Amino acid sequence: QRTGRLPEELIFDSKLTTYKNLNVLNQQGIAFITLRRRSLKMLREVHQEPASAWRRIELHGVSRIHKTPRIIDRKVTLKDYEGPLRQMIITDLGHEEPIFLLTNQLTSSPVKLIDRYAQRMIIENNIQDGIDFFHMDALSSAVAMKVNLDLQLTLMASSLYRLLSLRIGNGYQKAKPRHIFRDFVDATATLQITPNEFIVRFQKRAHNPLLVASNFNNIDIPIPWLGGKKLRFVFG
């Protein structure tokens, strides 16, 4: 409804839909990548596979610790789905149990498909980080306005941390908010209020030179809701 055309590709979790709906997506020409729910029978069959059934690949599109997983790449048929589905069983990817990846992309390379799904996992990790650090799981109010406010504040805080990390650079672009908070935000300072400005004077810290290099010591911003007084940072 928003774009006037069907999406080219969908990537989602195994609990989102059914095999019947996967068949509908395939008939509509929509490529998809999802995970198959593991059963005890499936896990037993995997553990009985000979070593010769596995092959090792190297991932390169996403930065990961586990870059060389082992896979079994086969076509399968499932109830309520017309035609073959491609199933990749993946181990050595940092999970305790094998991953069963399902897709209707029968000719794409395994590396491309796993890298693509790994990008979704990165988004998941960012959401988890928001829940863990910004307490996004506190959305328990029955009042819709409060829920909307809590979520908005969480998104604003996450965005501000991203902007701070991008400005600082030096590898902090990929740092988690908890890391940025520890190195830069969780600092001791004295506040001096003059007729014209607020002066925040930080104590000496190992990471202060990065803030100076990012020009935070030259900030001179009038704050409308504080009578137009200016905010200035001084690093010891």
C-alpha positions in Angstrom: 0.0 0.0 0.0 2.9 2.4 0.7 5.0 1.7 -2.4 2.5 0.4 -4.9 4.4 -2.9 -5.4 5.2 -6.1 -3.5 8.5 -6.2 -1.5 11.4 -8.0 -3.3 12.6 -9.8 -0.3 11.4 -10.6 3.3 13.6 -11.8 6.2 11.8 -12.8 9.3 11.8 -15.2 12.3 10.4 -18.7 12.3 7.5 -17.8 14.5 6.1 -15.1 12.3 4.1 -17.2 9.8 3.2 -20.7 8.5 4.4 -22.9 5.7 1.1 -22.2 4.0 1.8 -18.4 4.0 5.4 -19.1 2.8 3.7 -20.8 -0.2 1.7 -17.6 -0.8 4.8 -15.5 -0.7 6.5 -17.8 -3.2 3.5 -17.6 -5.6 3.6 -13.8 -5.4 7.3 -13.9 -6.5 8.6 -12.6 -3.1 12.0 -13.9 -2.1 12.2 -14.8 1.6 14.7 -16.1 4.2 13.5 -17.5 7.5 14.4 -20.1 10.1 12.8 -23.4 10.6 11.8 -24.5 14.0 14.0 -27.3 15.3 12.4 -30.5 16.5 14.2 -33.3 18.5 13.8 -35.5 15.4 15.6 -32.9 13.2 18.4 -32.5 15.7 18.9 -36.3 15.9 19.1 -36.6 12.2 21.6 -33.8 12.0 23.9 -35.5 14.6 23.8 -38.7 12.5 25.0 -36.9 9.3 28.5 -38.1 8.2 31.4 -35.6 8.2 31.4 -35.8 4.4 27.9 -34.3 4.2 29.2 -31.0 5.6 31.2 -28.3 3.9 32.8 -25.2 5.4 32.3 -21.7 4.0 33.7 -18.3 4.8 31.4 -15.3 5.5 32.7 -11.9 4.5 29.8 -9.5 4.2 29.3 -9.1 8.0 31.9 -8.7 10.7 31.5 -11.7 12.9 33.7 -13.8 15.3 32.4 -17.0 13.7 33.2 -16.5 10.0 33.7 -20.1 8.9 30.5 -22.1 9.6 29.8 -25.6 8.3 26.7 -26.2 6.3 24.5 -28.9 4.7 22.7 -27.3 1.7 19.7 -29.4 0.4 16.2 -29.0 -1.1 13.3 -30.2 1.0 9.5 -30.4 0.7 7.2 -29.3 3.5 3.5 -29.7 4.2 1.3 -26.9 2.7 4.2 -25.7 0.5 4.1 -26.4 -3.2 7.4 -27.3 -4.7 10.9 -27.5 -3.2 12.3 -25.3 -0.5 16.0 -24.8 0.1 17.2 -25.7 3.6 20.6 -24.9 4.9 21.7 -26.5 8.2 24.4 -24.3 9.7 26.7 -25.0 12.6 29.8 -23.2 14.1 27.9 -19.9 13.9 28.0 -19.2 17.7 24.8 -21.0 18.5 24.7 -24.1 20.7 22.4 -26.0 18.3 22.4 -26.0 14.5 20.4 -23.4 12.6 17.9 -24.4 10.0 17.6 -21.7 7.4 14.7 -21.9 4.8 14.5 -19.9 1.6 12.9 -20.0 -1.8 16.1 -18.6 -3.3 17.3 -21.8 -4.9 20.3 -20.5 -6.8 21.8 -17.8 -4.6 25.2 -18.6 -2.9 25.1 -19.9 0.7 27.5 -17.1 1.7 25.1 -14.4 0.4 22.1 -15.9 2.1 23.7 -16.4 5.5 25.3 -12.9 5.4 21.9 -11.5 4.5 20.2 -13.2 7.4 23.1 -12.2 9.7 22.2 -8.5 9.0 18.8 -9.1 10.5 20.5 -10.6 13.6 22.5 -7.3 13.9 19.3 -5.4 14.0 18.0 -7.8 16.6 21.1 -7.2 18.7 20.5 -3.4 18.6 17.0 -3.9 19.8 18.3 -6.1 22.6 20.8 -3.4 23.5 18.0 -0.9 23.7 16.1 -3.1 26.0 19.1 -3.9 28.1 20.6 -0.4 28.4 17.8 2.1 27.9 15.2 0.0 29.8 12.8 -0.2 26.9 11.2 -3.2 28.6 9.7 -0.7 31.1 6.7 -0.2 28.7 4.2 -1.7 31.1 1.7 1.1 31.5 -1.9 0.5 30.4 -2.0 4.2 29.4 -1.2 4.5 25.7 0.2 8.0 26.0 2.8 6.8 28.6 3.8 3.9 26.4 4.3 6.2 23.4 6.3 8.6 25.6 8.6 5.8 27.0 9.2 4.5 23.5 9.9 7.9 22.1 12.4 8.7 24.9 14.1 5.4 24.2 14.5 6.1 20.5 15.7 9.6 21.2 18.3 8.3 23.7 19.5 5.7 21.2 19.8 8.2 18.4 21.7 10.7 20.6 24.2 8.0 21.5 24.6 7.1 17.8 25.2 10.7 16.9 27.8 11.1 19.7 29.7 8.0 18.6 29.7 9.1 15.0 31.1 12.5 16.0 33.8 11.0 18.2 34.9 8.4 15.6 38.0 6.4 16.4 36.1 3.1 16.3 33.3 4.2 18.5 30.9 4.2 15.6 30.2 0.5 16.3 30.4 0.7 20.1 27.3 -0.2 22.2 25.7 2.6 24.2 26.9 1.0 27.4 30.5 1.4 26.2 30.0 5.0 25.2 28.3 5.8 28.5 31.2 4.3 30.5 33.9 6.2 28.5 32.3 9.6 28.0 28.9 10.2 29.8 29.5 8.7 33.2 31.9 11.4 34.2 32.4 13.7 37.2 32.2 17.5 36.6 31.5 20.8 38.4 28.8 23.2 37.2 29.4 26.9 37.3 26.4 29.2 36.7 27.2 32.7 35.6 24.8 35.5 34.4 25.4 34.5 30.8 26.4 30.8 30.7 26.6 27.3 32.2 30.2 26.1 32.4 30.6 22.3 32.8 34.2 21.6 34.0 35.1 17.9 33.6 37.9 16.3 35.6 40.9 14.8 33.8 40.1 11.5 32.1 41.8 9.3 29.7 39.1 9.8 27.0 38.9 13.6 27.3 41.4 14.1 24.4 38.9 12.4 22.0 36.2 14.9 23.1 38.6 17.8 22.5 39.5 16.4 19.1 35.8 16.3 18.3 35.6 20.0 19.1 33.3 19.6 22.2 35.5 22.2 24.0 34.4 24.9 21.5 30.7 24.3 22.0 28.9 27.6 22.6 25.2 26.9 22.5 22.4 29.2 23.8 19.7 27.2 25.5 16.3 28.8 25.0 14.5 27.1 27.9 17.2 28.3 30.3 16.9 32.0 29.6 19.2 31.9 26.6 22.3 31.2 28.7 25.1 29.4 26.8 26.4 25.9 27.6 30.2 25.5 27.5 32.3 22.4 28.3 35.8 22.7 29.8 38.0 19.6 30.0 40.7 19.4 32.7 
